[in-house]
Amino acid sequence: MRNAFLAFEADGRLDLALPGSGYTDLRWQSLAALSRHNTVLGRWSEAHTDAIAILHELDGPTPQRGQIWGVWAAEPPAPILEAVLEDSGWVLTGTKPWCSGASLCTHALVTARVEGSPRLFAVDLTHPGATPVPNTWHAVGMSESDSGSVAFDSVPAVAVGGPTDYLTRPGFWHGAIGVSAAWFGSACAVADTLHAAVRDRPDPHRAAHLGAIAAALGAASSALTTAAAEVDADPFDRSGRARTRARIVRAVVEDAATQCIDRVGRALGAGPLCSDAEHARRVADLTVYLRQSHAERDLEALGHDIAEEDNPW
């Protein structure tokens, strides 16, 4: 898996157009295709390309060929990673959880607490003070994503943007849709199993589930395409719609992906989950990956957004 991803980076397959550049649809199609090939590769690709977009948007360090970037921005109550400004510059100390590609990445964009509030930093992970923590990733789904914790011991860092820029920039929401594009690609791969089964042996029950999946994935695809056009037309979010747009698209794609997992299982039973290793892995990986969504909390936030609009439909 690691070698495949490094080959993708080396041959330029991760050199995607930036969000809002006029080719956002192509960017998201590429992320979907990578995730359809393999969910973990898609997850790493989404993070690496998102990091490049963030660095461009916030005038951070310029990424170089051969560097593998992660975005480690989870902020649970504990453990805590802190940033301190010393005479020589910023240094990070503490532990960061949920670090996708912990042993793969050479660099990362990391949020760390400055006087209690998170701020974004760029970090060179080849520094000896940055070390993955063993036995902190026990997932079955996404097991190969290597998303455990990383310990930092006085690791030099470069502040990227201002104190609140990471969360307040328009690209935060454009990037959130990029995650859903990867979900979409993985969901299509799960649906492929049912598509092949119906072609091989037509059956009314299976066909009904396939039809429902086609409708759900079609709606998700349309939502992504429409959102891409809107991002390209308004990359700096002068309309103020970026947050609501992202929440809508993510909800539509998450629902479609959830339907794929559920309906393929109901249509085909346990057989593919027990006898088809590739399908079983895809289902397990996507199930975990979708939990980057906050489910009803995200829907609640979307509902509050919509309630503030006069003509939401």
Secondary structure as GFF3:
##gff-version 3
##sequence-region A 1 313
A	DSSP	alpha_helix	2	10	.	.	.	ID=ss1
A	DSSP	alpha_helix	24	37	.	.	.	ID=ss2
A	DSSP	alpha_helix	39	57	.	.	.	ID=ss3
A	DSSP	beta_strand	69	72	.	.	.	ID=ss4
A	DSSP	beta_strand	81	86	.	.	.	ID=ss5
A	DSSP	beta_strand	89	96	.	.	.	ID=ss6
A	DSSP	beta_strand	107	114	.	.	.	ID=ss7
A	DSSP	beta_strand	117	124	.	.	.	ID=ss8
A	DSSP	beta_strand	130	132	.	.	.	ID=ss9
A	DSSP	three_ten_helix	143	145	.	.	.	ID=ss10
A	DSSP	beta_strand	150	159	.	.	.	ID=ss11
A	DSSP	alpha_helix	165	168	.	.	.	ID=ss12
A	DSSP	alpha_helix	171	200	.	.	.	ID=ss13
A	DSSP	alpha_helix	204	233	.	.	.	ID=ss14
A	DSSP	alpha_helix	242	268	.	.	.	ID=ss15
A	DSSP	alpha_helix	271	275	.	.	.	ID=ss16
A	DSSP	alpha_helix	277	289	.	.	.	ID=ss17
A	DSSP	three_ten_helix	290	292	.	.	.	ID=ss18
A	DSSP	alpha_helix	296	307	.	.	.	ID=ss19
###
